Amino acid sequence: MQFLTHSSSARLPTQYGDFDLHVFQDQRTDVEHIALTCGDITRSQNPLVRVHSECLTGDVFASTRCDCGEQLHHAQRLIQEHGHGLVLYLKNHEGRGIGLSNKMRAYALQDQGLDTVEANEALGLPVDSRSYEAASEMLSFFEIASVRLLTNNLGKKSALEALGITVHQQVPLLTEPTLENLKYLQTKSTKLGHLIPDLMG
């Protein structure tokens, strides 16, 4: 059963190029998810797709504790260079689904030496509670069943495939590690199975 409704669209010029921004409303929760589209995606075979989890600290405030904002903007650049594709921006995914307040509690524990997985566990919270049904529905709206997925996260690839989306290719979305996010990226690689070549040695 579909639960998203396409509510509005408009052109969105960005520093990376022009996109069309589409708003989808979840009829169960009133949460609004976003699809940024570039080019004629309806005629595109296996378009580049970034399924991006909301990260206020990284996406808006340019936090260096994570690589989320850098991944988002890198995806926008790649899609523009390719000429067509989508960024699916999923709300309610903050902190891998634990919410902003809990994410700040986890940050405080990370400042005491825990990694991102250990911090969530110490708070009695799931390591990752995200779901991707909204991404699947937005792709269905645009009649897209097969994608080239911009991700390092094998779990995200598996989740989309379980929802009936064919991942024709997994395209790495790598950023330059910093002193602030190195441990975070190492944890992604060693404990969460992300494919980050420079950290997999």
TORKOL-4160 file (C-alpha; in steps of 0.2 Angstrom, whole numbers, padded with zeros to 4 digits, m for minus):
201
<pt num="1" X="0000" Y="0000" Z="0000"/>
<pt num="2" X="0007" Y="0017" Z="m0005"/>
<pt num="3" X="0008" Y="0030" Z="0009"/>
<pt num="4" X="0017" Y="0044" Z="0000"/>
<pt num="5" X="0008" Y="0058" Z="m0009"/>
<pt num="6" X="0018" Y="0070" Z="m0021"/>
<pt num="7" X="0012" Y="0087" Z="m0015"/>
<pt num="8" X="0023" Y="0100" Z="m0024"/>
<pt num="9" X="0037" Y="0103" Z="m0036"/>
<pt num="10" X="0048" Y="0118" Z="m0041"/>
<pt num="11" X="0065" Y="0122" Z="m0049"/>
<pt num="12" X="0079" Y="0123" Z="m0037"/>
<pt num="13" X="0095" Y="0131" Z="m0044"/>
<pt num="14" X="0110" Y="0126" Z="m0033"/>
<pt num="15" X="0129" Y="0130" Z="m0033"/>
<pt num="16" X="0131" Y="0113" Z="m0041"/>
<pt num="17" X="0118" Y="0115" Z="m0055"/>
<pt num="18" X="0099" Y="0116" Z="m0057"/>
<pt num="19" X="0088" Y="0102" Z="m0050"/>
<pt num="20" X="0069" Y="0100" Z="m0048"/>
<pt num="21" X="0064" Y="0098" Z="m0030"/>
<pt num="22" X="0049" Y="0087" Z="m0027"/>
<pt num="23" X="0040" Y="0086" Z="m0010"/>
<pt num="24" X="0032" Y="0070" Z="m0004"/>
<pt num="25" X="0021" Y="0069" Z="0011"/>
<pt num="26" X="0019" Y="0053" Z="0022"/>
<pt num="27" X="0001" Y="0051" Z="0025"/>
<pt num="28" X="0004" Y="0041" Z="0041"/>
<pt num="29" X="0015" Y="0054" Z="0049"/>
<pt num="30" X="0014" Y="0070" Z="0039"/>
<pt num="31" X="0033" Y="0069" Z="0037"/>
<pt num="32" X="0039" Y="0077" Z="0021"/>
<pt num="33" X="0053" Y="0068" Z="0011"/>
<pt num="34" X="0062" Y="0076" Z="m0004"/>
<pt num="35" X="0067" Y="0071" Z="m0021"/>
<pt num="36" X="0080" Y="0081" Z="m0030"/>
<pt num="37" X="0080" Y="0077" Z="m0049"/>
<pt num="38" X="0091" Y="0082" Z="m0063"/>
<pt num="39" X="0088" Y="0079" Z="m0081"/>
<pt num="40" X="0075" Y="0068" Z="m0089"/>
<pt num="41" X="0075" Y="0054" Z="m0077"/>
<pt num="42" X="0060" Y="0045" Z="m0084"/>
<pt num="43" X="0070" Y="0041" Z="m0100"/>
<pt num="44" X="0086" Y="0037" Z="m0090"/>
<pt num="45" X="0092" Y="0019" Z="m0089"/>
<pt num="46" X="0099" Y="0015" Z="m0072"/>
<pt num="47" X="0101" Y="0033" Z="m0066"/>
<pt num="48" X="0113" Y="0039" Z="m0052"/>
<pt num="49" X="0103" Y="0039" Z="m0036"/>
<pt num="50" X="0109" Y="0045" Z="m0019"/>
<pt num="51" X="0097" Y="0039" Z="m0005"/>
<pt num="52" X="0103" Y="0052" Z="0009"/>
<pt num="53" X="0098" Y="0051" Z="0027"/>
<pt num="54" X="0094" Y="0068" Z="0035"/>
<pt num="55" X="0109" Y="0075" Z="0045"/>
<pt num="56" X="0106" Y="0092" Z="0052"/>
<pt num="57" X="0123" Y="0094" Z="0059"/>
<pt num="58" X="0132" Y="0088" Z="0043"/>
<pt num="59" X="0120" Y="0094" Z="0030"/>
<pt num="60" X="0116" Y="0112" Z="0037"/>
<pt num="61" X="0129" Y="0116" Z="0049"/>
<pt num="62" X="0144" Y="0108" Z="0040"/>
<pt num="63" X="0149" Y="0097" Z="0055"/>
<pt num="64" X="0166" Y="0089" Z="0053"/>
<pt num="65" X="0161" Y="0075" Z="0065"/>
<pt num="66" X="0153" Y="0065" Z="0050"/>
<pt num="67" X="0155" Y="0065" Z="0031"/>
<pt num="68" X="0136" Y="0067" Z="0028"/>
<pt num="69" X="0136" Y="0084" Z="0021"/>
<pt num="70" X="0151" Y="0081" Z="0010"/>
<pt num="71" X="0143" Y="0065" Z="0003"/>
<pt num="72" X="0127" Y="0075" Z="m0001"/>
<pt num="73" X="0136" Y="0088" Z="m0010"/>
<pt num="74" X="0147" Y="0076" Z="m0019"/>
<pt num="75" X="0132" Y="0066" Z="m0025"/>
<pt num="76" X="0124" Y="0082" Z="m0032"/>
<pt num="77" X="0140" Y="0086" Z="m0041"/>
<pt num="78" X="0141" Y="0068" Z="m0048"/>
<pt num="79" X="0123" Y="0068" Z="m0054"/>
<pt num="80" X="0125" Y="0085" Z="m0063"/>
<pt num="81" X="0141" Y="0079" Z="m0071"/>
<pt num="82" X="0132" Y="0063" Z="m0077"/>
<pt num="83" X="0117" Y="0074" Z="m0083"/>
<pt num="84" X="0103" Y="0065" Z="m0074"/>
<pt num="85" X="0099" Y="0057" Z="m0058"/>
<pt num="86" X="0091" Y="0059" Z="m0041"/>
<pt num="87" X="0095" Y="0063" Z="m0023"/>
<pt num="88" X="0081" Y="0056" Z="m0011"/>
<pt num="89" X="0082" Y="0065" Z="0005"/>
<pt num="90" X="0074" Y="0055" Z="0019"/>
<pt num="91" X="0068" Y="0064" Z="0034"/>
<pt num="92" X="0067" Y="0055" Z="0051"/>
<pt num="93" X="0083" Y="0047" Z="0048"/>
<pt num="94" X="0093" Y="0059" Z="0060"/>
<pt num="95" X="0107" Y="0049" Z="0069"/>
<pt num="96" X="0103" Y="0033" Z="0059"/>
<pt num="97" X="0085" Y="0035" Z="0065"/>
<pt num="98" X="0087" Y="0039" Z="0084"/>
<pt num="99" X="0083" Y="0057" Z="0082"/>
<pt num="100" X="0092" Y="0073" Z="0085"/>
<pt num="101" X="0091" Y="0074" Z="0104"/>
<pt num="102" X="0098" Y="0056" Z="0106"/>
<pt num="103" X="0111" Y="0060" Z="0093"/>
<pt num="104" X="0118" Y="0074" Z="0104"/>
<pt num="105" X="0118" Y="0062" Z="0119"/>
<pt num="106" X="0128" Y="0049" Z="0108"/>
<pt num="107" X="0140" Y="0063" Z="0103"/>
<pt num="108" X="0143" Y="0067" Z="0121"/>
<pt num="109" X="0147" Y="0049" Z="0124"/>
<pt num="110" X="0159" Y="0049" Z="0109"/>
<pt num="111" X="0168" Y="0064" Z="0117"/>
<pt num="112" X="0171" Y="0052" Z="0131"/>
<pt num="113" X="0179" Y="0039" Z="0120"/>
<pt num="114" X="0165" Y="0028" Z="0113"/>
<pt num="115" X="0163" Y="0025" Z="0095"/>
<pt num="116" X="0146" Y="0029" Z="0086"/>
<pt num="117" X="0140" Y="0010" Z="0088"/>
<pt num="118" X="0146" Y="0009" Z="0106"/>
<pt num="119" X="0137" Y="0026" Z="0111"/>
<pt num="120" X="0120" Y="0020" Z="0104"/>
<pt num="121" X="0122" Y="0004" Z="0113"/>
<pt num="122" X="0126" Y="0013" Z="0129"/>
<pt num="123" X="0110" Y="0023" Z="0127"/>
<pt num="124" X="0100" Y="0007" Z="0124"/>
<pt num="125" X="0096" Y="0013" Z="0107"/>
<pt num="126" X="0097" Y="0003" Z="0090"/>
<pt num="127" X="0113" Y="0005" Z="0080"/>
<pt num="128" X="0103" Y="0008" Z="0064"/>
<pt num="129" X="0084" Y="0009" Z="0064"/>
<pt num="130" X="0082" Y="0017" Z="0047"/>
<pt num="131" X="0069" Y="0011" Z="0034"/>
<pt num="132" X="0069" Y="0014" Z="0015"/>
<pt num="133" X="0051" Y="0012" Z="0010"/>
<pt num="134" X="0049" Y="0031" Z="0006"/>
<pt num="135" X="0064" Y="0030" Z="m0005"/>
<pt num="136" X="0056" Y="0015" Z="m0014"/>
<pt num="137" X="0040" Y="0024" Z="m0016"/>
<pt num="138" X="0048" Y="0040" Z="m0023"/>
<pt num="139" X="0057" Y="0029" Z="m0036"/>
<pt num="140" X="0041" Y="0021" Z="m0040"/>
<pt num="141" X="0033" Y="0038" Z="m0043"/>
<pt num="142" X="0046" Y="0042" Z="m0056"/>
<pt num="143" X="0044" Y="0024" Z="m0064"/>
<pt num="144" X="0062" Y="0019" Z="m0059"/>
<pt num="145" X="0065" Y="0001" Z="m0055"/>
<pt num="146" X="0084" Y="0000" Z="m0057"/>
<pt num="147" X="0098" Y="0012" Z="m0051"/>
<pt num="148" X="0116" Y="0015" Z="m0050"/>
<pt num="149" X="0117" Y="0018" Z="m0031"/>
<pt num="150" X="0129" Y="0031" Z="m0024"/>
<pt num="151" X="0134" Y="0024" Z="m0007"/>
<pt num="152" X="0147" Y="0015" Z="0002"/>
<pt num="153" X="0134" Y="0006" Z="0013"/>
<pt num="154" X="0131" Y="m0012" Z="0008"/>
<pt num="155" X="0116" Y="m0012" Z="0021"/>
<pt num="156" X="0107" Y="0002" Z="0011"/>
<pt num="157" X="0110" Y="m0008" Z="m0005"/>
<pt num="158" X="0102" Y="m0024" Z="0003"/>
<pt num="159" X="0088" Y="m0014" Z="0010"/>
<pt num="160" X="0083" Y="m0006" Z="m0007"/>
<pt num="161" X="0084" Y="m0023" Z="m0016"/>
<pt num="162" X="0073" Y="m0031" Z="m0002"/>
<pt num="163" X="0060" Y="m0018" Z="m0007"/>
<pt num="164" X="0061" Y="m0023" Z="m0026"/>
<pt num="165" X="0073" Y="m0010" Z="m0032"/>
<pt num="166" X="0087" Y="m0017" Z="m0043"/>
<pt num="167" X="0104" Y="m0010" Z="m0039"/>
<pt num="168" X="0113" Y="m0011" Z="m0056"/>
<pt num="169" X="0129" Y="m0004" Z="m0049"/>
<pt num="170" X="0135" Y="0002" Z="m0032"/>
<pt num="171" X="0145" Y="0018" Z="m0035"/>
<pt num="172" X="0157" Y="0023" Z="m0021"/>
<pt num="173" X="0154" Y="0040" Z="m0013"/>
<pt num="174" X="0171" Y="0043" Z="m0005"/>
<pt num="175" X="0176" Y="0059" Z="0005"/>
<pt num="176" X="0193" Y="0064" Z="0012"/>
<pt num="177" X="0195" Y="0059" Z="0030"/>
<pt num="178" X="0198" Y="0072" Z="0043"/>
<pt num="179" X="0205" Y="0071" Z="0061"/>
<pt num="180" X="0187" Y="0074" Z="0067"/>
<pt num="181" X="0179" Y="0061" Z="0058"/>
<pt num="182" X="0192" Y="0047" Z="0056"/>
<pt num="183" X="0186" Y="0037" Z="0070"/>
<pt num="184" X="0168" Y="0038" Z="0064"/>
<pt num="185" X="0174" Y="0032" Z="0046"/>
<pt num="186" X="0184" Y="0018" Z="0054"/>
<pt num="187" X="0169" Y="0012" Z="0064"/>
<pt num="188" X="0158" Y="0013" Z="0048"/>
<pt num="189" X="0171" Y="0002" Z="0039"/>
<pt num="190" X="0175" Y="m0011" Z="0053"/>
<pt num="191" X="0158" Y="m0012" Z="0062"/>
<pt num="192" X="0145" Y="m0007" Z="0049"/>
<pt num="193" X="0152" Y="m0014" Z="0034"/>
<pt num="194" X="0154" Y="0001" Z="0023"/>
<pt num="195" X="0166" Y="0000" Z="0009"/>
<pt num="196" X="0179" Y="0014" Z="0012"/>
<pt num="197" X="0195" Y="0007" Z="0003"/>
<pt num="198" X="0208" Y="0018" Z="0012"/>
<pt num="199" X="0201" Y="0012" Z="0029"/>
<pt num="200" X="0199" Y="m0006" Z="0025"/>
<pt num="201" X="0218" Y="m0011" Z="0025"/>
